Amino acid sequence: MIECVLFDLDGTIVDTNELIINSFMHALKQNALTPLSREQIIPHMGTTLQQQMRAFSGLEDVSKLELSYREFNYEHHDALVRPFPQVNETMEELRRRGIKMGIVTTKIRPTTIKALEMFDLLQYMDTIVTVNDVTEPKPHPEPVLTAVRNLGVDLRKTLMVGDSAVDIQSAKTAGVYTAAVAWSLKGEETLRKYEPDYIIHDMTEILAIVEQGTNE
């Protein structure tokens, strides 16, 4: 049976999509770089900010871009971030069932905490693993393995829920089960290519996965 559920943050349990896209567009414009469309930005979402900035700019030193991004992101955070349906209700039920929960994200810790507090989600998290807490971020398995170690749970009784390829890759390499969310901006068909164990179309479907357990 599943005894632990790990969640990605952006685009999975908190709708930060517009904030992220607008932050990238602002950073590129402020630094006089070639603008990108939403369609060019979305495939890279989920990797670290530095990785995305290097991909978008072709620069190795992206410190100025990162500063521009973070200033805009922080200033507009509360106006552009939205909740996803049924997240709090699902986590409340998971907690009632004694399921351990955690966050595994490529965000930095301050903005991770900010988003969780905004929607009263911090209370449900037994561990939080951010990009600040690992040497190798997703798609490397280290973030997922760190969360599992922090919680003292069984890999084969753990489910990782995410909206991007790096979530699935990190989880599969770590040896935990994977659920991709169909509301990902990357599209359900794109995520299916990475062969997650489950595709969920509503957050409450996690409850059925936990109840039924795995096929093993």
Backbone torsions as a table, in degrees:
resi	resn	phi	psi	omega
1	MET	NA	150.6	176.5
2	ILE	-73.2	126.9	179.0
3	GLU	-116.4	-5.1	-178.1
4	CYS	-147.9	135.6	175.2
5	VAL	-123.6	122.7	176.4
6	LEU	-104.1	140.9	-177.8
7	PHE	-122.9	136.4	160.6
8	ASP	-68.6	163.8	-178.9
9	LEU	-101.2	-72.3	-174.4
10	ASP	-61.8	125.9	175.9
11	GLY	77.4	-1.5	-179.0
12	THR	-113.6	-59.6	178.1
13	ILE	-113.1	-13.5	175.6
14	VAL	-132.6	130.8	-178.2
15	ASP	-84.7	88.1	177.5
16	THR	-102.4	11.9	-172.4
17	ASN	-57.1	-50.4	-177.7
18	GLU	-66.9	-36.1	177.4
19	LEU	-61.9	-46.3	-178.3
20	ILE	-65.0	-48.3	-178.7
21	ILE	-61.0	-46.5	-179.7
22	ASN	-66.6	-33.0	178.0
23	SER	-66.5	-40.9	176.9
24	PHE	-64.7	-46.1	-179.5
25	MET	-60.2	-41.0	178.5
26	HIS	-63.9	-46.4	-177.4
27	ALA	-61.3	-41.5	179.1
28	LEU	-66.5	-42.9	-179.8
29	LYS	-65.8	-44.4	-177.4
30	GLN	-64.3	-27.1	-179.9
31	ASN	-102.9	17.5	173.9
32	ALA	56.4	40.9	177.6
33	LEU	-105.5	162.9	-178.6
34	THR	-58.9	125.1	179.8
35	PRO	-67.9	152.9	178.2
36	LEU	-121.1	152.1	176.9
37	SER	-85.2	166.7	174.9
38	ARG	-55.1	-41.8	-176.5
39	GLU	-64.4	-29.1	178.0
40	GLN	-80.0	-28.5	-177.3
41	ILE	-82.4	-43.2	-170.8
42	ILE	-54.6	-43.2	-177.6
43	PRO	-60.0	-24.5	-177.5
44	HIS	-90.4	-12.0	-178.3
45	MET	-64.0	135.0	-176.3
46	GLY	116.3	-28.4	173.7
47	THR	-81.1	176.9	-177.8
48	THR	-69.4	159.0	179.1
49	LEU	-59.2	-42.8	-179.6
50	GLN	-63.6	-41.3	178.9
51	GLN	-62.7	-42.3	179.8
52	GLN	-66.4	-44.4	-179.3
53	MET	-62.7	-38.8	177.5
54	ARG	-65.9	-39.8	178.7
55	ALA	-65.6	-39.3	-176.4
56	PHE	-76.7	-31.7	-172.6
57	SER	-105.3	-23.2	-174.0
58	GLY	76.6	6.6	-179.0
59	LEU	-95.5	150.6	174.6
60	GLU	-87.3	-43.1	177.7
61	ASP	-91.2	106.5	-176.5
62	VAL	-111.8	21.4	-175.6
63	SER	-60.6	-40.7	179.2
64	LYS	-67.9	-38.6	177.4
65	LEU	-65.1	-41.2	179.3
66	GLU	-63.1	-40.5	178.5
67	LEU	-62.9	-45.3	178.6
68	SER	-60.8	-43.6	180.0
69	TYR	-60.8	-50.4	-174.5
70	ARG	-67.9	-35.7	177.9
71	GLU	-62.7	-47.8	178.8
72	PHE	-65.3	-44.1	-176.5
73	ASN	-60.6	-44.1	-178.9
74	TYR	-68.8	-42.0	-177.2
75	GLU	-64.6	-36.5	-174.4
76	HIS	-104.4	6.1	-174.2
77	HIS	-51.7	-57.9	-172.3
78	ASP	-68.4	-26.9	-178.8
79	ALA	-78.0	-28.9	-172.1
80	LEU	-107.1	-13.0	-178.4
81	VAL	-87.7	140.1	-177.4
82	ARG	-132.4	156.7	174.6
83	PRO	-82.4	156.3	168.9
84	PHE	-96.8	150.4	-178.0
85	PRO	-63.5	144.6	169.3
86	GLN	67.4	11.8	-178.5
87	VAL	-71.0	-53.0	-178.4
88	ASN	-62.8	-41.7	-179.8
89	GLU	-62.1	-41.4	179.7
90	THR	-65.7	-43.5	-179.5
91	MET	-67.9	-34.8	177.1
92	GLU	-61.8	-41.9	179.4
93	GLU	-70.4	-39.3	177.0
94	LEU	-61.0	-42.2	178.5
95	ARG	-64.0	-39.9	179.3
96	ARG	-60.9	-33.5	-179.5
97	ARG	-83.2	-2.1	178.6
98	GLY	83.4	17.2	178.9
99	ILE	-79.6	130.7	175.4
100	LYS	-77.6	146.3	-177.8
101	MET	-134.3	153.1	178.3
102	GLY	-157.7	165.1	176.6
103	ILE	-108.2	136.2	172.8
104	VAL	-130.0	107.4	-170.4
105	THR	-137.7	157.6	173.9
106	THR	-94.4	7.6	174.6
107	LYS	-77.7	162.2	171.4
108	ILE	-77.4	158.9	-174.0
109	ARG	-61.7	-45.1	-176.5
110	PRO	-57.5	-44.6	-178.8
111	THR	-76.1	-26.0	173.7
112	THR	-63.3	-49.9	179.7
113	ILE	-62.7	-40.2	-179.3
114	LYS	-58.6	-46.7	-178.9
115	ALA	-67.7	-41.0	179.9
116	LEU	-64.9	-41.7	179.6
117	GLU	-67.2	-34.4	-177.2
118	MET	-59.2	-35.4	-177.1
119	PHE	-113.1	19.0	175.1
120	ASP	59.6	38.2	-179.6
121	LEU	-99.7	-16.6	-176.9
122	LEU	-59.4	-34.2	-176.9
123	GLN	-59.9	-23.1	-175.9
124	TYR	-88.6	-12.1	-169.7
125	MET	-90.9	121.6	178.1
126	ASP	-87.3	-17.7	172.9
127	THR	-154.2	151.6	176.9
128	ILE	-134.4	116.9	179.6
129	VAL	-112.9	113.2	-179.8
130	THR	-109.0	179.5	177.6
131	VAL	-63.5	-22.9	178.7
132	ASN	-73.0	-15.2	-171.8
133	ASP	-102.2	1.6	-176.7
134	VAL	-134.1	161.4	173.5
135	THR	-87.0	-39.9	-178.8
136	GLU	-117.0	113.1	178.9
137	PRO	-76.9	170.1	171.8
138	LYS	-51.6	140.2	16.6
139	PRO	-84.9	3.5	174.8
140	HIS	-62.1	148.4	-178.8
141	PRO	-73.6	-11.5	-174.3
142	GLU	-52.3	-45.1	-178.8
143	PRO	-60.7	-43.4	179.1
144	VAL	-67.3	-43.6	179.5
145	LEU	-63.9	-34.6	178.0
146	THR	-64.8	-44.0	178.9
147	ALA	-63.1	-43.7	179.2
148	VAL	-61.5	-43.2	178.9
149	ARG	-65.2	-42.1	179.0
150	ASN	-59.1	-36.2	-175.5
151	LEU	-91.4	-14.4	-179.4
152	GLY	66.2	37.5	-178.1
153	VAL	-107.6	169.0	-179.8
154	ASP	-84.0	129.9	177.8
155	LEU	-53.2	-43.0	-174.9
156	ARG	-82.5	7.7	172.5
157	LYS	-122.6	24.1	-176.6
158	THR	-120.3	140.1	178.6
159	LEU	-120.4	129.7	174.9
160	MET	-106.0	127.1	-177.9
161	VAL	-111.6	126.5	-178.3
162	GLY	-154.7	173.9	-175.7
163	ASP	-117.8	6.5	-176.6
164	SER	-138.4	166.3	179.8
165	ALA	-58.9	-38.5	-176.4
166	VAL	-66.0	-29.6	176.2
167	ASP	-65.1	-47.0	-179.0
168	ILE	-65.2	-45.2	-178.1
169	GLN	-63.3	-44.4	-180.0
170	SER	-62.3	-45.1	-178.3
171	ALA	-66.0	-45.9	-177.2
172	LYS	-64.9	-41.3	179.4
173	THR	-67.2	-34.6	178.0
174	ALA	-71.0	-25.6	179.5
175	GLY	97.9	22.3	176.2
176	VAL	-108.2	166.3	178.4
177	TYR	-76.8	155.4	-174.1
178	THR	-128.4	139.3	173.0
179	ALA	-129.9	122.6	177.1
180	ALA	-98.0	141.5	-177.9
181	VAL	-92.9	130.0	-175.8
182	ALA	-70.1	-15.6	179.0
183	TRP	-84.3	6.8	176.1
184	SER	-59.1	139.0	176.3
185	LEU	-63.3	-20.1	-178.5
186	LYS	-75.1	-18.5	176.9
187	GLY	94.9	142.5	-178.2
188	GLU	-60.1	-41.7	-177.2
189	GLU	-64.6	-37.5	177.0
190	THR	-62.7	-43.9	-178.4
191	LEU	-68.4	-33.0	179.3
192	ARG	-60.5	-27.9	-179.9
193	LYS	-62.4	-22.8	-178.7
194	TYR	-94.7	5.2	171.3
195	GLU	55.3	57.6	172.3
196	PRO	-67.5	158.2	179.1
197	ASP	-69.1	-31.2	-178.6
198	TYR	-139.8	151.3	166.3
199	ILE	-119.4	124.7	179.6
200	ILE	-112.6	142.3	-178.7
201	HIS	-107.7	-6.2	179.4
202	ASP	-150.5	139.0	-175.9
203	MET	-58.8	-31.0	-177.8
204	THR	-66.8	-15.5	177.9
205	GLU	-63.9	-20.7	176.5
206	ILE	-60.4	-35.4	-178.7
207	LEU	-61.1	-39.4	179.4
208	ALA	-68.8	-38.2	178.7
209	ILE	-62.9	-45.2	180.0
210	VAL	-64.4	-41.0	-178.4
211	GLU	-67.4	-41.5	-177.1
212	GLN	-78.4	-26.3	-175.7
213	GLY	75.4	-171.2	-178.9
214	THR	-93.0	175.2	-179.6
215	ASN	-82.4	-5.5	-176.7
216	GLU	-90.8	NA	NA
